[in-house]
Amino acid sequence: MNSLPDAELLVRVRAKPEVDPEIVRALVPDAPNVAIVDTAQNFLEQLAGCDLLVCHFSTTAEQALQMGKPVLLWGSTRRYCQFPALREAPASGRRAAVYAVDTANRLPQMLAAIRDQHHGRPLSEQETARYRNRPEDPDLRGLATRLLSGT
């Protein structure tokens, strides 16, 4: 975040069996543009105020895409990638709804390029179409019926 002084990183830490919030807090750098935010506020309200969601594998990525927010998939290991993602930095005329980086040294360039291509320019319906729920999509019961019938 030192290389992106005009950006702000909000880290939302939620206590879970596999995540110790105190360890996460200790690892978050002390920088003027980095803040740990409280989970008392509704997640969707916090997400609505953000330009980008950075996560590894989470339903939060789906929520962001439903809201028309771009997603950066980031994890320090090369585990499963939740969505097909653009792995090159976006440029004029070439942007995506989902991005991914594999190494920490690529994060600053990717974040700066995403900011440059997306700030003030929300994702279009075309960019998010493959990720959005449509009225004709089956609900859970319909999906189960479709899967069981093989159609």
N, C-alpha and C positions, 0 to 999 in steps of 0.2 A: 504494500500500500504506500510505501515511501515514494515509489515512482509514479503514483497517481494521486497527487495532493488534492486534486479537485473532485475526487471520488470519496465515497464514504462506505465503509464495510460495517454492516450490522451482523453480529453473530448471535443467533438465537440458540440458547442452550437449554435443552429440556432433559430433566433427569430421567434416565432409563437404566435398566439393569446393565446394558453394555456400554453406557456412557456415564462417566463420573464428571458432573459439571465442574467440580473444582479443578480437575486435571485440565479440562478444556480451558477454563479461565486462566490457568497458569501458563498455557501455551499461546494464548492470544497475545500478540505483541501490543505493547503500550505505545500507541500512536494517536495523534490528535484526530485522525480520520477513521479510527476503529473503535467500535463500541459493542459491548455485550448488552443485549436488550432483554428485557423481562418477558417471560412467557405468560404473564398475567394478561397481556393484551392479546386479543384474538389474532391468530396467525393470518387469516385472510385479510384483516385490516392492515396488518404490518406489510403483507405482500403487496397490497394495493398501492402502497406508497413507495414501492421499490421499482427500479428500472430493470433489474436482473436478479434471478435466483441462482445461486451457486449451491449445488448439492452433489452428492455422489449417487445415491440410489434411494429414491424416496417418493412417496405419493405427493410430496410437495412439488415435485417437477410437473406432475400431471395437473396439479392445481394451478401452477403458474401458467402453463400453456393454455388452460381453459380460460384464464384471465387475459390472455394475449401478451404475456410477459416472456421474454427470451430466457433460456436456461443454459447455464454452463455446467456441464458434468465434469466434476473434478474429484479425483481420488488419487492418492499417492501410489496406489497399486493398479495394475492393469486388470482389474476384475471386470465383470459383466458391465456392458454399457447399456443402460436402460432404453435408450432411443437411438436411432441412427443420428449421427451428429456430424456437423461440419468441423473438421479438425484444423482447417486453415483459418487464419484471421479473416474476418469479413472485410470486404472492400466495397467501394461504390458499385452497385449493381449485383453484388453477390453477398447476400446475407442469409441467415437461416433462423429458425426458431430455436434450434438446439445446437450447442457447440460442445466440444470436448477438448481437453488437453491432457497429455500424459506425463508431463514433467513440470516441476515447479518453475524452472527457468523460462518456460513459455507463458506462464500466467500473466505477467505484466503486459506483454505485447497483446495477448488475446483480450484481456480486460479493456485495454485502451482502444483497441479496434472495435470491440462490441459497443463501448460507450460512444465512439465516433459515429458508428452506423445506426445505432438504435435510439440514442437520447433524443427525446422529443419526436420520435417517429415510431409510433407503436407498430407492433406486428400487424400485418394485413390479414384479412380473412383467408386469402390464398396461402399465406405462410403458415397459418395455424390449422388449416383445414384437416390435415391428416391426424391431428392430435385432438381435435374438438369432438365432443359428443354431439351427434346430430339427432333431430327429432325422430328420424326413422330408425335409429340404432335401437336394438332390443334392450329392454331392461334386463336385470339379472335373471329373472325367470325365463324370458325369451331367449337369452343367450344360452342358458342351460339346456333348453329345449332344442335349440339349433345344434349345439354341440352333441347332444345325445342322439339326434336324428341323423347326424353326419351331413347336414346341408349347409 
